[in-house]
Amino acid sequence: MHMKDNLINFLYDKNYFISIYENYIYVFNYLELISLSAQNITLKLENFQLEITGSNLFITKMLPNEILIKGNFQKVGFNYE
């Protein structure tokens, strides 16, 4: 394991981490990008799906387990199906 991964695991001692700001949403430790459009983004996390709806949604940063989404958010919800 890399030193960066060890440090991140130490700082984010959680299965996932979601930060919501005015025009940004940051998600740490997502598993999969399920759907992507300018009005809807759905991410798979360990026990649920994160559903983001709004307008002008787009991804500004995407790494294997981190994603930063920008746009005008109307609704952020969890789907436990």
Stockholm file with secondary structure:
# STOCKHOLM 1.0

chainA/1-81         MHMKDNLINFLYDKNYFISIYENYIYVFNYLELISLSAQNITLKLENFQLEITGSNLFITKMLPNEILIKGNFQKVGFNYE
#=GR chainA/1-81 SS CCHHHHHHHHHTCSSCEEEECSSEEEEESCCEEEEECSSEEEEECSSSEEEEEEEEEEEEEECSSEEEEEEEEEEEEEECC
#=GC SS_cons        CCHHHHHHHHHTCSSCEEEECSSEEEEESCCEEEEECSSEEEEECSSSEEEEEEEEEEEEEECSSEEEEEEEEEEEEEECC
//
